[in-house]
Amino acid sequence: MARYLIGNWKCHKSSDSSKEWLDRFDKAYRPQDGLEVIVAPPAVYLESLSFHVKRLQLRHFSLGAQDISPFPRGSYTGAIAADMVKPFASYAIIGHSERRRYFHETVTDLVNKAAEAADVGLTPIICIENGDTLSSLFALKDIDCPGMILAYTPVDSLNFRIPESVARVGVVIKRIANYFPRRPIVYGGALNVDNFREYLEIDGLSGLFTATASLEVQSFSTLCRAMGASL
């Protein structure tokens, strides 16, 4: 099973600084078979950055959307349908805790977004903030998307910028794997260049989901090299 390094830029960077990041990353990046690198910039930059990525010919590197609409195209002001994203991205982050907290999104929204993504060929990255509520995501089992990625992103780690203990993450990863067998599972929550290595040793973990650490080329490249060396 492939390993994944995901970078969520959230609401950061401009169009120019995003392209500059890619140019600098291209110089530091050493692609590794078996490691897929995914960066999710703000949606307004996806189209231009997708052309920039093609120009740089980055291998094992893809763009992802930070969110998509739970609906197809139609009269939904402000929404971005999955098929609008598909020409420029390969993945879509779905159900992030910040979407739930600030935009009051529900589990139903999450499932509908995952279905919309799968229908157009986008790979959903499903955020799970609590390993004790997996049963609420039962409907995901009916979505035909073999590559679906599950991201354990405990909300306290995101809020307080303190990573969850390796032992606790290991327990939850095992629980998720039992509920959703044969799905890649990644961990995200206050990861940085000083603390990420011990998480790579967790049994059943397929990668890392980062935010702040992905904003700077130096830190993100460090994670890339370390994950590539661990294959």
N, CA and C atoms as a LAMMPS dump frame, in Angstrom:
ITEM: TIMESTEP
0
ITEM: NUMBER OF ATOMS
693
ITEM: BOX BOUNDS ff ff ff
-5.0000000000000000e+02 5.0000000000000000e+02
-5.0000000000000000e+02 5.0000000000000000e+02
-5.0000000000000000e+02 5.0000000000000000e+02
ITEM: ATOMS id mol type element x y z
1 1 1 N 0.841 -1.198 0
2 1 2 C 0 0 0
3 1 3 C 0.88 1.254 0
4 2 1 N 0.514 2.23 -0.812
5 2 2 C 1.28 3.474 -0.9
6 2 3 C 1.225 4.241 0.415
7 3 1 N 2.211 5.103 0.606
8 3 2 C 2.191 6.02 1.739
9 3 3 C 1.885 7.414 1.204
10 4 1 N 1.357 8.254 2.098
11 4 2 C 0.892 9.577 1.683
12 4 3 C 1.43 10.66 2.612
13 5 1 N 1.814 11.772 2.005
14 5 2 C 2.113 12.989 2.751
15 5 3 C 1.191 14.067 2.208
16 6 1 N 0.322 14.566 3.072
17 6 2 C -0.708 15.523 2.662
18 6 3 C -0.432 16.866 3.323
19 7 1 N -0.483 17.921 2.538
20 7 2 C -0.314 19.271 3.062
21 7 3 C -1.553 20.107 2.809
22 8 1 N -2.178 20.573 3.878
23 8 2 C -3.385 21.394 3.791
24 8 3 C -3 22.848 4.07
25 9 1 N -3.033 23.668 3.036
26 9 2 C -2.617 25.062 3.198
27 9 3 C -3.678 25.931 3.862
28 10 1 N -4.874 25.41 4.013
29 10 2 C -5.98 26.173 4.607
30 10 3 C -6.13 27.513 3.873
31 11 1 N -6.417 28.588 4.604
32 11 2 C -6.648 29.891 3.963
33 11 3 C -5.365 30.724 4.033
34 12 1 N -4.331 30.233 3.346
35 12 2 C -3.023 30.886 3.345
36 12 3 C -2.516 31.019 1.914
37 13 1 N -1.587 31.91 1.715
38 13 2 C -0.844 32.147 0.479
39 13 3 C -1.655 32.913 -0.572
40 14 1 N -0.892 33.554 -1.456
41 14 2 C -1.454 34.23 -2.623
42 14 3 C -1.167 33.383 -3.854
43 15 1 N -1.681 33.799 -4.993
44 15 2 C -1.404 33.067 -6.225
45 15 3 C 0.095 33.052 -6.514
46 16 1 N 0.743 34.2 -6.365
47 16 2 C 2.179 34.287 -6.651
48 16 3 C 3.007 33.48 -5.659
49 17 1 N 2.677 33.585 -4.363
50 17 2 C 3.473 32.852 -3.368
51 17 3 C 3.254 31.343 -3.486
52 18 1 N 2.085 30.942 -3.974
53 18 2 C 1.824 29.513 -4.188
54 18 3 C 2.716 28.963 -5.3
55 19 1 N 2.834 29.723 -6.382
56 19 2 C 3.702 29.29 -7.486
57 19 3 C 5.168 29.32 -7.069
58 20 1 N 5.526 30.32 -6.284
59 20 2 C 6.904 30.386 -5.779
60 20 3 C 7.203 29.172 -4.907
61 21 1 N 6.226 28.76 -4.081
62 21 2 C 6.397 27.561 -3.244
63 21 3 C 6.67 26.352 -4.13
64 22 1 N 5.891 26.186 -5.187
65 22 2 C 6.081 25.044 -6.081
66 22 3 C 7.452 25.081 -6.754
67 23 1 N 7.888 26.264 -7.168
68 23 2 C 9.201 26.381 -7.803
69 23 3 C 10.315 25.978 -6.838
70 24 1 N 10.212 26.415 -5.607
71 24 2 C 11.229 26.074 -4.609
72 24 3 C 11.139 24.599 -4.226
73 25 1 N 9.927 24.087 -4.131
74 25 2 C 9.758 22.677 -3.789
75 25 3 C 10.329 21.791 -4.89
76 26 1 N 10.146 22.184 -6.124
77 26 2 C 10.666 21.411 -7.255
78 26 3 C 12.175 21.206 -7.141
79 27 1 N 12.883 22.206 -6.645
80 27 2 C 14.34 22.109 -6.509
81 27 3 C 14.744 21.166 -5.38
82 28 1 N 13.9 21.062 -4.354
83 28 2 C 14.244 20.235 -3.188
84 28 3 C 13.658 18.83 -3.249
85 29 1 N 12.655 18.651 -4.089
86 29 2 C 11.867 17.412 -4.103
87 29 3 C 12.595 16.277 -4.811
88 30 1 N 12.587 15.115 -4.167
89 30 2 C 13.132 13.895 -4.758
90 30 3 C 12.033 12.835 -4.737
91 31 1 N 11.322 12.646 -5.852
92 31 2 C 10.199 11.688 -5.868
93 31 3 C 10.644 10.288 -5.475
94 32 1 N 9.77 9.598 -4.768
95 32 2 C 10.037 8.223 -4.348
96 32 3 C 8.856 7.351 -4.748
97 33 1 N 9.127 6.249 -5.435
98 33 2 C 8.06 5.302 -5.727
99 33 3 C 7.467 4.802 -4.415
100 34 1 N 6.152 4.808 -4.336
101 34 2 C 5.485 4.362 -3.118
102 34 3 C 5.087 5.481 -2.183
103 35 1 N 5.531 6.72 -2.484
104 35 2 C 5.142 7.873 -1.67
105 35 3 C 4.41 8.878 -2.553
106 36 1 N 3.15 9.147 -2.21
107 36 2 C 2.346 10.122 -2.936
108 36 3 C 2.25 11.401 -2.107
109 37 1 N 2.614 12.512 -2.719
110 37 2 C 2.581 13.816 -2.054
111 37 3 C 1.378 14.591 -2.579
112 38 1 N 0.575 15.11 -1.655
113 38 2 C -0.659 15.813 -2.012
114 38 3 C -0.665 17.167 -1.312
115 39 1 N -0.889 18.224 -2.062
116 39 2 C -0.992 19.566 -1.485
117 39 3 C -2.357 20.143 -1.843
118 40 1 N -3.028 20.704 -0.832
119 40 2 C -4.361 21.282 -1.027
120 40 3 C -4.296 22.792 -0.809
121 41 1 N -4.195 23.564 -1.888
122 41 2 C -4.187 25.024 -1.784
123 41 3 C -5.616 25.561 -1.735
124 42 1 N -5.798 26.855 -1.493
125 42 2 C -7.133 27.432 -1.609
126 42 3 C -7.713 27.18 -3.003
127 43 1 N -9.007 26.995 -3.071
128 43 2 C -9.662 26.575 -4.315
129 43 3 C -9.424 27.533 -5.476
130 44 1 N -9.315 28.832 -5.186
131 44 2 C -9.17 29.8 -6.277
132 44 3 C -7.843 29.642 -7.016
133 45 1 N -6.883 28.927 -6.428
134 45 2 C -5.58 28.753 -7.073
135 45 3 C -5.439 27.402 -7.776
136 46 1 N -6.418 26.536 -7.646
137 46 2 C -6.259 25.177 -8.168
138 46 3 C -5.978 25.152 -9.672
139 47 1 N -6.721 25.931 -10.437
140 47 2 C -6.553 25.869 -11.892
141 47 3 C -5.149 26.3 -12.304
142 48 1 N -4.704 27.463 -11.841
143 48 2 C -3.382 27.944 -12.256
144 48 3 C -2.269 27.05 -11.725
145 49 1 N -2.423 26.544 -10.502
146 49 2 C -1.381 25.686 -9.941
147 49 3 C -1.328 24.337 -10.639
148 50 1 N -2.471 23.858 -11.124
149 50 2 C -2.454 22.573 -11.825
150 50 3 C -1.617 22.67 -13.1
151 51 1 N -1.704 23.793 -13.793
152 51 2 C -0.874 23.991 -14.983
153 51 3 C 0.594 24.147 -14.597
154 52 1 N 0.834 24.783 -13.463
155 52 2 C 2.214 24.967 -12.997
156 52 3 C 2.836 23.62 -12.633
157 53 1 N 2.067 22.764 -11.989
158 53 2 C 2.56 21.426 -11.636
159 53 3 C 2.898 20.636 -12.899
160 54 1 N 2.043 20.726 -13.91
161 54 2 C 2.315 20.023 -15.173
162 54 3 C 3.579 20.56 -15.835
163 55 1 N 3.762 21.868 -15.75
164 55 2 C 4.947 22.481 -16.348
165 55 3 C 6.221 21.987 -15.656
166 56 1 N 6.141 21.826 -14.346
167 56 2 C 7.303 21.37 -13.581
168 56 3 C 7.511 19.862 -13.692
169 57 1 N 6.486 19.154 -14.16
170 57 2 C 6.546 17.693 -14.322
171 57 3 C 6.897 16.996 -12.999
172 58 1 N 6.201 17.383 -11.952
173 58 2 C 6.424 16.777 -10.635
174 58 3 C 5.822 15.377 -10.6
175 59 1 N 6.626 14.392 -10.298
176 59 2 C 6.168 13.008 -10.217
177 59 3 C 5.658 12.695 -8.812
178 60 1 N 4.677 11.806 -8.755
179 60 2 C 4.092 11.383 -7.475
180 60 3 C 3.636 12.592 -6.651
181 61 1 N 3.148 13.612 -7.335
182 61 2 C 2.698 14.844 -6.687
183 61 3 C 1.349 15.22 -7.279
184 62 1 N 0.379 15.497 -6.411
185 62 2 C -0.971 15.841 -6.86
186 62 3 C -1.512 17.008 -6.057
187 63 1 N -2.485 17.68 -6.627
188 63 2 C -3.214 18.723 -5.914
189 63 3 C -4.522 18.158 -5.382
190 64 1 N -4.975 18.739 -4.287
191 64 2 C -6.258 18.359 -3.717
192 64 3 C -7.074 19.594 -3.397
193 65 1 N -8.381 19.454 -3.4
194 65 2 C -9.272 20.532 -2.968
195 65 3 C -9.448 20.447 -1.457
196 66 1 N -9.596 21.598 -0.817
197 66 2 C -9.816 21.607 0.631
198 66 3 C -11.264 21.295 0.993
199 67 1 N -12.129 21.376 0.004
200 67 2 C -13.553 21.132 0.251
201 67 3 C -14.259 21.07 -1.1
202 68 1 N -15.404 20.435 -1.14
203 68 2 C -16.277 20.463 -2.314
204 68 3 C -17.718 20.552 -1.828
205 69 1 N -18.615 20.81 -2.753
206 69 2 C -20.034 20.893 -2.42
207 69 3 C -20.629 19.499 -2.196
208 70 1 N -21.621 19.398 -1.311
209 70 2 C -22.337 18.126 -1.164
210 70 3 C -23.365 17.918 -2.272
211 71 1 N -23.462 18.886 -3.193
212 71 2 C -24.439 18.826 -4.274
213 71 3 C -23.735 18.841 -5.63
214 72 1 N -24.4 18.344 -6.674
215 72 2 C -23.86 18.5 -8.029
216 72 3 C -24.051 19.938 -8.496
217 73 1 N -23.723 20.208 -9.743
218 73 2 C -23.952 21.546 -10.285
219 73 3 C -25.424 21.922 -10.17
220 74 1 N -25.683 23.186 -9.95
221 74 2 C -27.066 23.628 -9.836
222 74 3 C -27.147 24.979 -9.161
223 75 1 N -28.324 25.308 -8.663
224 75 2 C -28.567 26.618 -8.059
225 75 3 C -28.144 26.612 -6.595
226 76 1 N -26.832 26.593 -6.377
227 76 2 C -26.258 26.557 -5.026
228 76 3 C -25.197 27.651 -4.946
229 77 1 N -25.634 28.862 -4.652
230 77 2 C -24.748 30.019 -4.675
231 77 3 C -23.506 29.798 -3.808
232 78 1 N -22.362 30.044 -4.4
233 78 2 C -21.1 29.938 -3.677
234 78 3 C -20.501 28.551 -3.634
235 79 1 N -21.242 27.543 -4.08
236 79 2 C -20.748 26.167 -4.011
237 79 3 C -19.794 25.872 -5.164
238 80 1 N -18.905 24.908 -4.931
239 80 2 C -17.994 24.426 -5.973
240 80 3 C -18.214 22.927 -6.107
241 81 1 N -18.829 22.521 -7.21
242 81 2 C -19.167 21.112 -7.413
243 81 3 C -17.913 20.288 -7.678
244 82 1 N -18.005 19.006 -7.364
245 82 2 C -16.855 18.11 -7.51
246 82 3 C -16.337 18.071 -8.937
247 83 1 N -17.241 18.075 -9.919
248 83 2 C -16.77 17.978 -11.307
249 83 3 C -16.112 19.261 -11.791
250 84 1 N -16.311 20.377 -11.068
251 84 2 C -15.593 21.612 -11.383
252 84 3 C -14.143 21.543 -10.912
253 85 1 N -13.928 20.775 -9.861
254 85 2 C -12.597 20.618 -9.277
255 85 3 C -11.779 19.577 -10.031
256 86 1 N -12.453 18.545 -10.547
257 86 2 C -11.776 17.374 -11.091
258 86 3 C -10.72 17.672 -12.156
259 87 1 N -10.902 18.652 -13.047
260 87 2 C -9.853 18.891 -14.046
261 87 3 C -8.526 19.367 -13.45
262 88 1 N -8.559 19.842 -12.199
263 88 2 C -7.371 20.471 -11.629
264 88 3 C -6.828 19.769 -10.386
265 89 1 N -7.559 18.812 -9.868
266 89 2 C -7.154 18.137 -8.634
267 89 3 C -7.498 16.659 -8.716
268 90 1 N -6.807 15.88 -7.909
269 90 2 C -7.057 14.435 -7.867
270 90 3 C -7.706 13.997 -6.564
271 91 1 N -7.64 14.862 -5.547
272 91 2 C -8.137 14.516 -4.219
273 91 3 C -9.028 15.639 -3.695
274 92 1 N -9.824 15.325 -2.676
275 92 2 C -10.644 16.333 -2.002
276 92 3 C -10.701 16.021 -0.514
277 93 1 N -10.3 16.99 0.306
278 93 2 C -10.423 16.854 1.759
279 93 3 C -11.891 17.045 2.126
280 94 1 N -12.398 16.147 2.946
281 94 2 C -13.827 16.175 3.283
282 94 3 C -14.014 15.995 4.784
283 95 1 N -14.828 16.865 5.38
284 95 2 C -15.188 16.7 6.782
285 95 3 C -14.184 17.231 7.777
286 96 1 N -13.321 18.169 7.361
287 96 2 C -12.345 18.723 8.309
288 96 3 C -13.074 19.368 9.483
289 97 1 N -12.482 19.275 10.663
290 97 2 C -13.153 19.776 11.873
291 97 3 C -13.449 21.266 11.783
292 98 1 N -12.634 22.027 11.042
293 98 2 C -12.899 23.457 10.896
294 98 3 C -14.138 23.707 10.044
295 99 1 N -14.422 22.826 9.099
296 99 2 C -15.661 22.934 8.337
297 99 3 C -16.859 22.643 9.243
298 100 1 N -16.681 21.696 10.145
299 100 2 C -17.786 21.348 11.05
300 100 3 C -18.016 22.459 12.074
301 101 1 N -16.921 23 12.589
302 101 2 C -17.054 24.001 13.646
303 101 3 C -17.547 25.337 13.113
304 102 1 N -16.896 25.85 12.081
305 102 2 C -17.198 27.203 11.625
306 102 3 C -18.337 27.267 10.613
307 103 1 N -18.572 26.164 9.91
308 103 2 C -19.608 26.169 8.88
309 103 3 C -20.74 25.194 9.192
310 104 1 N -20.682 24.605 10.385
311 104 2 C -21.766 23.761 10.907
312 104 3 C -22.112 22.594 9.984
313 105 1 N -21.097 22.016 9.349
314 105 2 C -21.341 20.874 8.479
315 105 3 C -21.6 19.617 9.302
316 106 1 N -22.401 18.738 8.76
317 106 2 C -22.851 17.541 9.464
318 106 3 C -22.258 16.279 8.838
319 107 1 N -22.504 15.157 9.49
320 107 2 C -22.079 13.871 8.937
321 107 3 C -22.767 13.622 7.598
322 108 1 N -24.019 14.037 7.481
323 108 2 C -24.735 13.891 6.206
324 108 3 C -24.027 14.658 5.098
325 109 1 N -23.576 15.877 5.407
326 109 2 C -22.814 16.651 4.423
327 109 3 C -21.552 15.899 4.02
328 110 1 N -20.865 15.341 5.014
329 110 2 C -19.625 14.601 4.75
330 110 3 C -19.877 13.44 3.796
331 111 1 N -20.886 12.657 4.082
332 111 2 C -21.181 11.485 3.245
333 111 3 C -21.579 11.916 1.835
334 112 1 N -22.389 12.965 1.732
335 112 2 C -22.798 13.443 0.408
336 112 3 C -21.605 13.965 -0.393
337 113 1 N -20.695 14.654 0.279
338 113 2 C -19.497 15.151 -0.404
339 113 3 C -18.622 13.992 -0.875
340 114 1 N -18.475 12.989 -0.025
341 114 2 C -17.675 11.818 -0.407
342 114 3 C -18.273 11.136 -1.634
343 115 1 N -19.593 11.036 -1.668
344 115 2 C -20.263 10.413 -2.816
345 115 3 C -20.078 11.247 -4.076
346 116 1 N -20.187 12.571 -3.946
347 116 2 C -19.981 13.451 -5.098
348 116 3 C -18.555 13.317 -5.628
349 117 1 N -17.587 13.268 -4.717
350 117 2 C -16.186 13.12 -5.127
351 117 3 C -15.981 11.813 -5.881
352 118 1 N -16.467 10.732 -5.298
353 118 2 C -16.286 9.413 -5.913
354 118 3 C -16.954 9.338 -7.281
355 119 1 N -18.098 9.984 -7.429
356 119 2 C -18.837 9.929 -8.694
357 119 3 C -18.055 10.539 -9.861
358 120 1 N -17.203 11.526 -9.565
359 120 2 C -16.467 12.183 -10.657
360 120 3 C -15.007 11.732 -10.726
361 121 1 N -14.617 10.814 -9.842
362 121 2 C -13.25 10.303 -9.881
363 121 3 C -12.264 11.035 -9.01
364 122 1 N -12.747 11.881 -8.103
365 122 2 C -11.878 12.492 -7.093
366 122 3 C -11.722 11.513 -5.933
367 123 1 N -10.529 11.403 -5.392
368 123 2 C -10.325 10.537 -4.232
369 123 3 C -10.606 11.323 -2.958
370 124 1 N -11.59 10.911 -2.156
371 124 2 C -11.894 11.634 -0.92
372 124 3 C -10.853 11.344 0.164
373 125 1 N -10.496 12.38 0.896
374 125 2 C -9.689 12.249 2.11
375 125 3 C -10.624 12.588 3.26
376 126 1 N -11.117 11.563 3.942
377 126 2 C -12.162 11.735 4.954
378 126 3 C -11.535 12.005 6.319
379 127 1 N -11.849 13.153 6.895
380 127 2 C -11.31 13.501 8.211
381 127 3 C -12.174 12.899 9.313
382 128 1 N -11.515 12.202 10.228
383 128 2 C -12.184 11.573 11.369
384 128 3 C -11.582 12.165 12.631
385 129 1 N -12.379 12.865 13.416
386 129 2 C -11.822 13.553 14.577
387 129 3 C -11.992 12.783 15.873
388 130 1 N -12.743 11.692 15.833
389 130 2 C -12.99 10.933 17.062
390 130 3 C -13.123 9.46 16.717
391 131 1 N -12.243 8.653 17.256
392 131 2 C -12.283 7.224 16.97
393 131 3 C -13.432 6.496 17.626
394 132 1 N -14.191 7.2 18.477
395 132 2 C -15.307 6.564 19.183
396 132 3 C -16.64 6.725 18.458
397 133 1 N -16.642 7.443 17.34
398 133 2 C -17.914 7.715 16.654
399 133 3 C -17.908 7.179 15.222
400 134 1 N -17.167 6.112 14.992
401 134 2 C -17.049 5.577 13.636
402 134 3 C -18.379 5.08 13.083
403 135 1 N -19.257 4.619 13.958
404 135 2 C -20.533 4.08 13.483
405 135 3 C -21.35 5.133 12.742
406 136 1 N -21.125 6.423 13.066
407 136 2 C -21.873 7.486 12.384
408 136 3 C -21.454 7.618 10.922
409 137 1 N -20.311 7.019 10.575
410 137 2 C -19.808 7.085 9.205
411 137 3 C -20.096 5.812 8.422
412 138 1 N -21.023 5.003 8.929
413 138 2 C -21.315 3.71 8.308
414 138 3 C -21.658 3.851 6.827
415 139 1 N -22.341 4.939 6.458
416 139 2 C -22.782 5.121 5.071
417 139 3 C -21.611 5.212 4.1
418 140 1 N -20.418 5.531 4.602
419 140 2 C -19.251 5.593 3.719
420 140 3 C -18.928 4.231 3.116
421 141 1 N -19.328 3.171 3.8
422 141 2 C -19.045 1.82 3.31
423 141 3 C -19.757 1.536 1.99
424 142 1 N -20.824 2.287 1.713
425 142 2 C -21.595 2.058 0.488
426 142 3 C -21.051 2.837 -0.707
427 143 1 N -20.042 3.674 -0.472
428 143 2 C -19.488 4.486 -1.555
429 143 3 C -18.385 3.708 -2.257
430 144 1 N -18.525 3.559 -3.552
431 144 2 C -17.574 2.777 -4.346
432 144 3 C -16.358 3.631 -4.687
433 145 1 N -15.363 3.576 -3.826
434 145 2 C -14.136 4.351 -4.04
435 145 3 C -12.994 3.632 -3.336
436 146 1 N -12.371 2.665 -4.01
437 146 2 C -11.333 1.844 -3.374
438 146 3 C -10.16 2.642 -2.813
439 147 1 N -9.86 3.808 -3.403
440 147 2 C -8.702 4.578 -2.955
441 147 3 C -8.974 5.541 -1.819
442 148 1 N -10.203 5.576 -1.306
443 148 2 C -10.566 6.519 -0.252
444 148 3 C -9.552 6.498 0.89
445 149 1 N -9.094 7.696 1.297
446 149 2 C -8.128 7.832 2.384
447 149 3 C -8.86 8.307 3.633
448 150 1 N -8.524 7.724 4.77
449 150 2 C -9.099 8.131 6.048
450 150 3 C -8.031 8.869 6.846
451 151 1 N -8.359 10.062 7.299
452 151 2 C -7.405 10.894 8.032
453 151 3 C -7.879 11.077 9.466
454 152 1 N -7.122 10.503 10.408
455 152 2 C -7.45 10.705 11.821
456 152 3 C -6.863 12.045 12.253
457 153 1 N -7.737 13.002 12.504
458 153 2 C -7.321 14.364 12.85
459 153 3 C -8.041 14.792 14.131
460 154 1 N -7.562 14.342 15.297
461 154 2 C -8.248 14.656 16.558
462 154 3 C -8.351 16.156 16.786
463 155 1 N -9.536 16.595 17.114
464 155 2 C -9.817 18.026 17.167
465 155 3 C -8.998 18.734 18.239
466 156 1 N -8.726 18.096 19.372
467 156 2 C -7.939 18.75 20.42
468 156 3 C -6.519 19.032 19.959
469 157 1 N -5.95 18.135 19.182
470 157 2 C -4.598 18.356 18.666
471 157 3 C -4.564 19.554 17.73
472 158 1 N -5.615 19.713 16.941
473 158 2 C -5.682 20.84 16.019
474 158 3 C -5.91 22.141 16.776
475 159 1 N -6.758 22.103 17.792
476 159 2 C -7.099 23.317 18.532
477 159 3 C -5.942 23.824 19.38
478 160 1 N -5.271 22.898 20.072
479 160 2 C -4.242 23.289 21.033
480 160 3 C -2.823 23.094 20.51
481 161 1 N -2.708 22.603 19.264
482 161 2 C -1.408 22.409 18.62
483 161 3 C -0.491 21.516 19.446
484 162 1 N -1.099 20.52 20.044
485 162 2 C -0.354 19.507 20.795
486 162 3 C -0.696 18.157 20.175
487 163 1 N 0.279 17.457 19.614
488 163 2 C -0.037 16.18 18.963
489 163 3 C -0.523 15.14 19.955
490 164 1 N -1.424 14.293 19.509
491 164 2 C -1.88 13.198 20.354
492 164 3 C -0.741 12.203 20.524
493 165 1 N -0.716 11.511 21.64
494 165 2 C 0.377 10.577 21.91
495 165 3 C 0.42 9.477 20.857
496 166 1 N 1.628 8.981 20.608
497 166 2 C 1.803 7.907 19.63
498 166 3 C 0.974 6.691 20.02
499 167 1 N 0.948 6.389 21.321
500 167 2 C 0.193 5.225 21.793
501 167 3 C -1.294 5.38 21.492
502 168 1 N -1.841 6.557 21.776
503 168 2 C -3.264 6.795 21.534
504 168 3 C -3.575 6.752 20.038
505 169 1 N -2.722 7.361 19.227
506 169 2 C -2.938 7.328 17.781
507 169 3 C -2.937 5.89 17.283
508 170 1 N -2.018 5.081 17.801
509 170 2 C -1.952 3.678 17.397
510 170 3 C -3.233 2.928 17.695
511 171 1 N -3.82 3.205 18.857
512 171 2 C -5.073 2.553 19.248
513 171 3 C -6.199 2.943 18.289
514 172 1 N -6.293 4.237 17.986
515 172 2 C -7.378 4.706 17.121
516 172 3 C -7.184 4.221 15.684
517 173 1 N -5.939 4.199 15.218
518 173 2 C -5.674 3.707 13.862
519 173 3 C -6.148 2.265 13.736
520 174 1 N -5.874 1.466 14.744
521 174 2 C -6.302 0.063 14.717
522 174 3 C -7.831 -0.024 14.7
523 175 1 N -8.479 0.842 15.462
524 175 2 C -9.944 0.844 15.512
525 175 3 C -10.535 1.23 14.15
526 176 1 N -9.949 2.25 13.527
527 176 2 C -10.421 2.674 12.206
528 176 3 C -10.203 1.569 11.179
529 177 1 N -9.036 0.929 11.248
530 177 2 C -8.715 -0.143 10.297
531 177 3 C -9.667 -1.32 10.438
532 178 1 N -10.1 -1.602 11.648
533 178 2 C -11.06 -2.693 11.857
534 178 3 C -12.426 -2.344 11.278
535 179 1 N -12.782 -1.059 11.352
536 179 2 C -14.096 -0.629 10.871
537 179 3 C -14.095 -0.416 9.358
538 180 1 N -12.965 0.081 8.844
539 180 2 C -12.818 0.312 7.404
540 180 3 C -11.582 -0.437 6.914
541 181 1 N -11.68 -1.751 6.757
542 181 2 C -10.496 -2.529 6.349
543 181 3 C -10.011 -2.157 4.947
544 182 1 N -8.71 -2.314 4.762
545 182 2 C -8.057 -2.106 3.463
546 182 3 C -8.149 -0.67 2.965
547 183 1 N -8.288 0.272 3.876
548 183 2 C -8.252 1.687 3.51
549 183 3 C -6.965 2.305 4.054
550 184 1 N -6.275 3.137 3.279
551 184 2 C -5.117 3.837 3.837
552 184 3 C -5.563 4.829 4.906
553 185 1 N -4.812 4.881 5.997
554 185 2 C -5.14 5.762 7.121
555 185 3 C -3.938 6.648 7.418
556 186 1 N -4.165 7.949 7.521
557 186 2 C -3.098 8.891 7.844
558 186 3 C -3.444 9.603 9.148
559 187 1 N -2.423 10.179 9.774
560 187 2 C -2.645 10.937 11.016
561 187 3 C -2.252 12.39 10.806
562 188 1 N -3.063 13.288 11.362
563 188 2 C -2.744 14.709 11.338
564 188 3 C -3.13 15.378 12.637
565 189 1 N -2.26 16.261 13.11
566 189 2 C -2.554 16.979 14.342
567 189 3 C -1.283 17.513 14.965
568 190 1 N -0.956 18.798 14.69
569 190 2 C 0.201 19.468 15.294
570 190 3 C 1.527 18.799 14.952
571 191 1 N 1.628 18.251 13.756
572 191 2 C 2.882 17.62 13.336
573 191 3 C 3.865 18.672 12.832
574 192 1 N 5.138 18.469 13.156
575 192 2 C 6.188 19.354 12.655
576 192 3 C 7.478 18.562 12.481
577 193 1 N 8.55 19.238 12.068
578 193 2 C 9.8 18.531 11.764
579 193 3 C 10.449 17.932 13.005
580 194 1 N 10.032 18.373 14.183
581 194 2 C 10.643 17.878 15.417
582 194 3 C 9.931 16.664 16.003
583 195 1 N 8.693 16.416 15.602
584 195 2 C 7.942 15.35 16.286
585 195 3 C 7.359 14.282 15.364
586 196 1 N 7.507 14.424 14.052
587 196 2 C 6.775 13.537 13.145
588 196 3 C 7.341 12.131 13.046
589 197 1 N 8.637 11.959 13.286
590 197 2 C 9.289 10.678 12.98
591 197 3 C 8.699 9.508 13.757
592 198 1 N 8.388 9.721 15.025
593 198 2 C 7.888 8.601 15.829
594 198 3 C 6.529 8.104 15.337
595 199 1 N 5.775 8.974 14.679
596 199 2 C 4.465 8.549 14.171
597 199 3 C 4.602 7.632 12.955
598 200 1 N 5.706 7.728 12.246
599 200 2 C 5.909 6.879 11.073
600 200 3 C 6.046 5.412 11.441
601 201 1 N 6.321 5.145 12.724
602 201 2 C 6.51 3.764 13.173
603 201 3 C 5.206 3.088 13.587
604 202 1 N 4.101 3.825 13.578
605 202 2 C 2.824 3.264 14.024
606 202 3 C 2.345 2.201 13.045
607 203 1 N 2.038 1.038 13.563
608 203 2 C 1.576 -0.071 12.728
609 203 3 C 0.24 0.28 12.072
610 204 1 N 0.163 0.101 10.77
611 204 2 C -1.079 0.357 10.05
612 204 3 C -1.247 1.775 9.558
613 205 1 N -0.302 2.658 9.899
614 205 2 C -0.407 4.053 9.456
615 205 3 C 0.204 4.204 8.063
616 206 1 N -0.526 4.862 7.18
617 206 2 C -0.083 4.995 5.787
618 206 3 C 0.451 6.377 5.446
619 207 1 N 0.513 7.274 6.427
620 207 2 C 1.054 8.584 6.101
621 207 3 C 0.683 9.657 7.097
622 208 1 N 0.997 10.909 6.707
623 208 2 C 0.82 12.059 7.582
624 208 3 C -0.002 13.138 6.885
625 209 1 N -0.78 13.843 7.693
626 209 2 C -1.636 14.933 7.223
627 209 3 C -1.154 16.193 7.947
628 210 1 N -0.577 17.129 7.208
629 210 2 C 0.026 18.3 7.839
630 210 3 C -0.684 19.576 7.417
631 211 1 N -0.441 20.627 8.173
632 211 2 C -0.997 21.934 7.832
633 211 3 C 0.129 22.964 7.871
634 212 1 N 0.439 23.488 9.06
635 212 2 C 1.492 24.5 9.181
636 212 3 C 2.813 24.028 8.592
637 213 1 N 3.146 22.762 8.813
638 213 2 C 4.419 22.225 8.315
639 213 3 C 4.486 22.186 6.798
640 214 1 N 3.34 22.312 6.136
641 214 2 C 3.339 22.283 4.668
642 214 3 C 3.482 23.669 4.053
643 215 1 N 3.39 24.698 4.862
644 215 2 C 3.43 26.058 4.325
645 215 3 C 4.83 26.494 3.926
646 216 1 N 5.836 25.922 4.579
647 216 2 C 7.224 26.252 4.266
648 216 3 C 7.868 25.094 3.515
649 217 1 N 8.551 25.4 2.435
650 217 2 C 9.172 24.364 1.612
651 217 3 C 10.175 23.549 2.407
652 218 1 N 10.964 24.21 3.236
653 218 2 C 12.012 23.5 3.967
654 218 3 C 11.439 22.418 4.872
655 219 1 N 10.415 22.752 5.648
656 219 2 C 9.843 21.769 6.571
657 219 3 C 9.116 20.659 5.811
658 220 1 N 8.381 21.015 4.77
659 220 2 C 7.645 19.997 4.019
660 220 3 C 8.611 19.065 3.288
661 221 1 N 9.694 19.611 2.765
662 221 2 C 10.695 18.787 2.086
663 221 3 C 11.373 17.834 3.058
664 222 1 N 11.581 18.292 4.289
665 222 2 C 12.166 17.423 5.314
666 222 3 C 11.274 16.219 5.561
667 223 1 N 9.975 16.465 5.66
668 223 2 C 9.031 15.361 5.844
669 223 3 C 9.049 14.425 4.642
670 224 1 N 9.105 14.999 3.443
671 224 2 C 9.147 14.177 2.222
672 224 3 C 10.349 13.245 2.228
673 225 1 N 11.511 13.802 2.515
674 225 2 C 12.733 12.995 2.481
675 225 3 C 12.692 11.89 3.521
676 226 1 N 12.229 12.225 4.722
677 226 2 C 12.177 11.226 5.792
678 226 3 C 11.197 10.111 5.463
679 227 1 N 10.044 10.471 4.917
680 227 2 C 9.068 9.443 4.567
681 227 3 C 9.568 8.585 3.414
682 228 1 N 10.241 9.211 2.454
683 228 2 C 10.804 8.444 1.351
684 228 3 C 11.861 7.47 1.822
685 229 1 N 12.68 7.903 2.776
686 229 2 C 13.743 7.041 3.296
687 229 3 C 13.191 5.888 4.113
688 230 1 N 11.964 6.053 4.635
689 230 2 C 11.392 5.014 5.498
690 230 3 C 10.685 3.918 4.717
691 231 1 N 10.576 4.075 3.395
692 231 2 C 9.867 3.082 2.586
693 231 3 C 10.646 1.771 2.518
